[in-house]
Amino acid sequence: MPRTRIVSRQAKREKADQEEKVRLTQIKIDAVLEQVDELEKRAKNQVYTQIKLIHARTDNHLLEMKMSESLNLKLKYFTDYKWKGK
């Protein structure tokens, strides 16, 4: 006849160990996701800052142009506008 107390205690202990491992894994995953979110925020801020800088450096006339007008200028770089645009 098997000892049911020992078997049930061992089963409970194993179940508790598994639950603890799952809980620790969830904590680790949450920490990694927070790091990824922080990296995403930093990358978005860098892109936003670069766009603002380009926008500030670009001539207003060029910013107000229609797409067809700017394509007709056949500029390779925005800085070429200084020579062709005016």
C-alpha positions in Angstrom: 0.0 0.0 0.0 1.5 3.4 -1.1 2.0 6.2 1.4 -0.5 8.7 0.2 0.6 11.4 2.6 4.2 11.4 1.2 3.0 11.3 -2.4 0.5 14.1 -1.9 3.1 16.3 -0.1 5.6 15.7 -2.9 3.0 16.5 -5.5 2.0 19.7 -3.7 5.6 20.7 -3.4 6.3 20.0 -7.1 3.2 22.0 -8.0 4.3 24.9 -5.8 7.8 24.8 -7.4 6.3 25.0 -10.9 4.0 27.9 -9.9 7.0 29.7 -8.4 9.0 29.2 -11.6 6.1 30.5 -13.7 5.8 33.5 -11.4 9.5 34.3 -11.7 9.4 33.8 -15.5 6.5 36.3 -15.7 8.5 38.8 -13.6 11.5 38.5 -16.0 9.3 38.8 -19.1 7.7 42.0 -17.6 11.1 43.4 -16.9 12.2 42.8 -20.5 9.1 44.2 -21.9 9.6 47.4 -19.9 13.1 47.7 -21.3 11.8 47.2 -24.8 9.2 49.9 -24.2 11.9 52.3 -22.9 14.0 51.6 -26.0 11.0 52.3 -28.2 10.4 55.6 -26.5 14.0 56.7 -26.9 14.1 55.7 -30.6 10.8 57.7 -31.2 12.2 60.7 -29.4 15.4 60.6 -31.5 13.4 60.3 -34.8 11.1 63.2 -33.7 14.1 65.4 -32.8 15.8 64.7 -36.1 12.6 65.5 -38.0 12.3 68.8 -36.1 15.9 69.6 -36.9 15.4 68.9 -40.6 12.2 70.9 -40.6 13.9 73.8 -38.9 16.8 73.8 -41.4 14.6 73.5 -44.5 13.7 76.7 -46.3 10.0 77.7 -45.8 9.5 78.1 -49.5 10.6 74.5 -50.1 8.3 73.3 -47.3 5.3 75.0 -48.8 5.9 73.6 -52.3 3.6 71.1 -53.9 5.1 67.7 -54.5 5.1 68.1 -58.3 7.0 71.4 -58.0 9.7 69.9 -55.8 10.0 66.9 -58.1 10.4 69.1 -61.1 13.5 70.7 -59.4 15.2 67.2 -59.5 17.1 67.8 -56.3 19.2 65.0 -54.9 19.5 66.7 -51.5 17.5 69.4 -49.8 20.6 71.5 -49.6 20.7 71.7 -53.4 17.6 73.9 -53.2 19.8 76.8 -52.3 21.4 76.7 -55.7 18.5 75.7 -57.9 15.4 77.0 -56.1 16.0 80.7 -55.8 
